[in-house]
Amino acid sequence: MSSACGTQEPTTPSKDSLPQITVDGVAIPEKDLANELQYHPNENFAVVVQQAGQALVIRQLLVNEAKKQGIDLSNEEEAVQKVVENNISYDAPNDDICQRYYENNKEKFMTMPLMEVDHILLAAAKDDIEGRDAAKHNADVIISQLLQEQKHNEPSSFAALALEYSACPSKESGGNLGQLSKGQTVPEFERQLMLLSEGISDKAIESRYGFHVVNINRKIDGKQLDYNMVSDKVRSYLINGASHLAIQAYIQSLVEKADIKGVPIKFDEENVHI
């Protein structure tokens, strides 16, 4: 078996020097690799190169198989898909399997909470360490003041503080963001927001924009969806999973038989692209 199975770590490539990749003696053009990089964003350039190189290797393996199987390559995309379709098989889940998956994963099949939210954004750029430290400190000071007002039943100064300190246009309406549900704000803010109960959060929420002082005016919890409402979604999810595993197994079998140089192949659910 070649080092294509990922047992050897490559040297870290520079942006000016891309690896020479070959698949069974067929060279992947450097311009193709350079073009593929844009589709694999990552802060670590070595990871970008590995993922881009792997995608091109898999593509070349499937093109090679199409040639062996006499499949017309005038439309390469269709030829690659036909190779995959002709060489994978899996059992479609029956209703018992679908229902069992639903029963074991009910938390995945709920409506999202609906929240009415006020916030104060203490803005700081993602790469401004000192600025983010200052924003976090200011957010903590504001939260402390708001919690003290709440403790002593004093009128809340949230709207006034939003107007004075928030970097969000919502400051003009007391920091009010209206009703929020899934997908209406950035993911890192949403994930933390959905865990909060009604009232002022005793900790600031960090996002790419800075730190947020948050008040949940009202929260309507998500409701459990009945199986008959999501059965098609469950079946589709399980079919997609079975199909992906079958494709991965087929591609891994091609990799193990191939002579691949210049890039390690690493298999997981996220990085098999055809």
Buried (B, 14 or more C-beta within 10 A) or exposed (E): EBBBBBEEEBEEBEEEEBBEBBBEEEEBEEEBBEEBBEEBEEEEEBBBBBBBBBBBBBBBBBBBBBEEEEBEEEEEEEBBBBBBEEBBEBEEBEEEBBBEBBEEEEEEBEEBBBBBBBBBBBBBEEEEEEBBEBBBEBBBBBBEBBBEBBEEEEEBBBBEBBBEBBBBEBBEEBBBBEEBBEEBBEEEBBEBBBEBEEBBBEBBBBBEBBBBBBBBEEBEEBEEBEBEEBBEBBBEBBBEBBBBBBBBEBBBEBBEEBEBBBBBBBBEEEBBBB
